[in-house]
Amino acid sequence: MRTRAAVLSSAVVVSVVGVLAFAAPANAVTTDDTIVTVAIAQGEIGITAPADPALTSVPATAAGTTVTIALGEIAVSDLSGGTGWTVGAAATPFTGADAGGVLGSVAYPAVVAATVGSAVVTGSALAALTEVPVAVQDAAATGANSATWSPTLTLTIPAGAQVDSYTSTITHSLI
């Protein structure tokens, strides 16, 4: 029986020594950090507008009346990550036989914009477009967003206007 106890004692001692031999030293590094950085790059912001709306034609007897001009869809896509944007509208003076007085009577209505993302858009009405862009849409936004709207301008034909085709360029820009 003694032999057996001695063998068991030796086995226990060998097992304990084996564990101690493979245990980490007290000053060993048991964890390590990896720093991960994610960069969110600034995207682009852009605006699109239709090239040419349909021609509006009125009879010569319409002098002093108001006509409407549907411009089509204006769209802003904002991937810049900024805090918002403003779109301005401007118009060049009309060209034609009797362009005087026509530019001052082009009105831009306040239009509700359809939005995607975080944009809260407020439309502004302009009684008369000028050559200097004036805000027609203001957006408070964070992150990616977009907005679209379709303004219908009104143009009052001045009394005594001559028969001709009158042309103006309406420009929408981010201001």
Number of C-alpha atoms within 10 A of each C-alpha: 5 7 8 9 10 11 11 12 12 12 12 12 11 12 12 11 12 11 10 11 10 8 9 11 9 7 6 7 8 7 5 5 5 5 4 5 6 5 5 7 9 11 12 12 17 13 16 13 18 10 9 11 10 9 10 10 10 13 7 13 11 16 16 13 12 14 16 14 17 15 18 16 13 17 21 21 17 23 17 17 17 16 12 19 17 18 20 17 21 21 19 15 20 18 16 14 12 16 18 13 15 19 22 16 17 23 19 21 17 16 18 16 21 14 18 13 13 16 23 18 22 15 18 17 15 17 13 19 22 19 14 12 18 20 19 22 22 19 21 14 19 17 16 19 21 23 21 20 20 16 20 18 17 18 20 19 21 18 13 12 18 15 14 12 14 14 14 15 14 19 14 20 19 16 12
